[in-house]
């Protein structure tokens, strides 16, 4: 990675799992000299200092962004508009801004509203398809993005140089980078990430509402644990994601409900043949997907 220019100053806004892991990966790759953290929790920020994830806790946005080469927005997407508004007056002409939000159309809209044309020229919306059910800087790990997908959804006015720079940095983290329109990204993620999280949260609440929730969970096995693992994710983060991608997610919920209705009818009809056929088809699709990922 010697051909990649080193960042003299990297600013992480939201030093948690995602932001902290990005900082650690770039530090390990030798691509940043000084990392400044911005966050709401003083306790979390102090922990980031102690763990060596960042070098400095910002006193204010203006000083944090002074001479920054790259600003990485890694806070919950519900904070995007406020953060965009706060950073806009302090961005230098050539400072690149990128983000890790799980939704992209709302992030793009916020950038268009708050950032100047010059700043949008250096704004590269992005989303690393990586994470864990744990949050906070303690969960950060430098290899989080190794062999993971990162989707960039640049604006029409985003410079190709800014896109290339961000792509190089993600590749230095070990990620595989793809470019995609923002609306397509939100459709794909609604189906493959946002909907599964809703299902996991809802299943936990459903079992808790039964007559004997203790017994339900007492005898739950490894399959249940695997299926509901993501229900341990940050409620604040997933609240924001669901609201930000509301229309697309509602369409996915309707489509999924249609599949449940089909299954319900099979059971009512005692239609074992169609039920087995449906399950076999699903297994085949999953096995093919896993084979492609090898």
N, C-alpha and C positions, 0 to 999 in steps of 0.2 A: 504494500500500500504506500510505497515511498513516493509514488507519483501524485498522491492526493495532498493538496495544500492543507497544512495544519491549521486548526482553528485557534486563534490566539485567545478568544473569549467565547465560550459557549454559555448561554443562559437557558436554564431549565425552569419553566413555570409549571409547577406541579411535580414535586420531587417524590413520586411514589414508585410503585412497581415499574410502570412504563418509563417514566422520565428518568428514574434512578438507574434502570437497566441500560438505557440509551447512553447515559453519562458514563457508566462503568465500561461499557463496550468500547466507546470511543477513547476513553482513557487507556484501556488495555491495548488498543490498537496504536497508541501513540499519536492520536490525531487531535488532541486538544491540550492546550497549555493551562488554561484557567477556567474553572466551571463555577458559575454563580447560580445559586438556587433562589427561587421565589416561591413562597407557599403561605398557607393560612395558619398552619399549626407550628408554633415555635418549637414545640417538643419534637415534632417530626423533622423539622429543619436542623435542630441541634443534633439529632440522631444521624442525619445525613452527613453532617460535618464529622462526627465521631467515627462513622463508618468509612470516611474518605470518599464518599460519593460525590460531594461538592467541596469546593475550596473556600467558598464565601457565601454568607447569607446576605441577600440584598436588603439594604435599608429602605429603598424605595424603587419604583419602577424606572424613574429617570436615570438614577445612577447605575441600576442593573443593566440597562440597555446601552449605556454609553460605550461606544466603540465595540459593540457586540458584533461578532461575525455571523452567529447563528442563534436564533431564538426558537426553542422547541416547546410548543404548547402541549402539555400532558395532563391538564386538569380535566375534571368531568366536563362533558360537552355542554351541560347546562350553564357553565360559566363562560362560554366562548364569547358571547356578545360583550359582556362586561370587560373581559380581558382585552379583546380587540380594541374596545374604546379607550382603555387605559394605556395601551402600548402605542397606539397610533401617533400621538404627538411626539414621541421620543425615539422613533425608529430612525436610524441613520440611512442615508441614501442607498447603501449597498448591503445593508443587513438582510440576510435571508431569514424568513420566518416559515416554519413548517409546523405541523401538528400531528397528533396521534389519535384524533377523534374517531370513534366507531361509526359516526355518521358524517356525511360529507356535504350534502346539499345545504344544510343549515350553516355549516362552517363557511361554505362559499358565499352564502347570502350575507353573513356577518362581515366577511372580508370586503365584499362589495360596498357595504354600508359604511364601514368605519375606516378602512384603509385607503390611503391616497393611491392614485394610479402608479406612482413610483414604487410604493410599498407592495402593491399587488403584483407588480412586475417581478418582485422577489419573493412572492408568497407561493409555497408549494404545499397544498393540502395533501395529507397522507394518513395512512392507517396501517399499523403493523398488526397482522393477524397472529397475535401471540399474547399470552397472558397467563394468569393463574387465578385461582379462587381467592388467594390472599392478596391483601393490598398494603400500602404503606412502604416506606423506603426500606424497611427491614426485609421485605420480600424481594427486593431488587437482586438481579443476578446478571453478570456480564454476558452469559451465553444464552439469555432468554430468546434472542432473535436468530440464533444459529439455525439455518435451514428453514426459517419461517418466511411466509409471504408478507410482503409490504406492498400495499396498493397506493400509488400516487394518482391524484386527480387534479392535475394542474388546470388553472383558468386559461382561457384563450390568450390573455395578456401576460401570463407567466412566462418569463424568459427561459429559453432552452438551457442557458448556462446555469440558472438556478435549479432547474429540474435535474440536470446532470450532476450538479454538486451534491444535492440531497440524495440522489440515487447512489453516488459513490460512497457517501457516509453510511447509508444503510447496508450496502454491500460489505463495507468494512466491519459492520456488526455481524456479518454472516448471513444476511437476509437475501431472499430472492425478490427482486423488485419488478412490479408490473404497473402499467399505466392503464387507466380506465376512466370513463366519464363518471361524474359524481352521482348521477341518477342511477346508472347501472350498478355502481358500488352499493348504493343503499338498498337496491332490490336484492342483490346477491346476499348481502349481510343480514337483511331482514329474515330471509329464509334459512340461512345456515348458522346464524349466531343469535340474533335477537329472539326469534321464535323459540329455539331450544332453551334459552335462559328463562323465558316466560313459562314454558312447560315445566321446567324443574322447580321454579318458585311455586307455581300453582299446585303441583303434585304434593309438595311438602305441606302447603296450607290445606289441601284436600284431606290428607291423612290426619292432620291435626284436628280437623272438624268432625271426625268420626266419633262414634260412641266410646271407643277404646283406643285412643291414639297411642297410649303407652305400649299396648300389645302390638299394634301395627308396626311401630318402629323397633320394638324389641326383637321381632322376628324377621325384620327386613334383612335381606342378604346382600351379597357383593354386587349383584346386578342393580339393585336399588341404589346402593352407594355410588356406583359408577354413573348411573343415570342422573342422580341428583347432586353430583359433585359441584356443579356450577351454581347451585342454589346458595353456596357459601360466598358468592361474589358480593361485591359492594352494592348495597341497595341504592345508595345515592347515585352511583354511576349508572346503574341499569334503569333507574327512574328516568334519568336525563336522556339516555339513549332511546328508550321507548317513546318518550314524548317528542324527541327530535325527529324520529323516523315514523311518526304516528300513522300517517296515511298508508304508507307502504306496509307497515307491520299489521295494520287492521286487515288489509287485503290478504296477507299471508295467514292470519288467524282464521279468516273466513274460508280460505282454501283448505286449511288443515281440518277445520270443523267439518267440511264436506267429506274428507277422507274418513273421519271418525263416524260420520253418519252412514257411510257405506259399510264400514265394519259392523256397526250396530245392526244394520239390516241383515247382514250375513248371519250374525248370531241369532237374531230373531227367527230366521228361516232354518236354523240348524244346518246351514250350508257349509259343511266341512270342506267340500272340494274347492269352492271358491276361496274360502278362508286360507287353506293351505297354499293355493295358487298365489294369493296375495302375499303371504309370508315368504314364499319361495322367491317371488320376484324381488321383494325388498332385500332378502339375503343376497341374491345375485348382484343387485346394484351395489350393495355395500362391499362385497368381496371384490368386485371389479374396481371400485374406487380405491380400496386399500392396495390392490395390486399396482394400480397406476402411481401410487404414492411411494412405492418401494424404490 
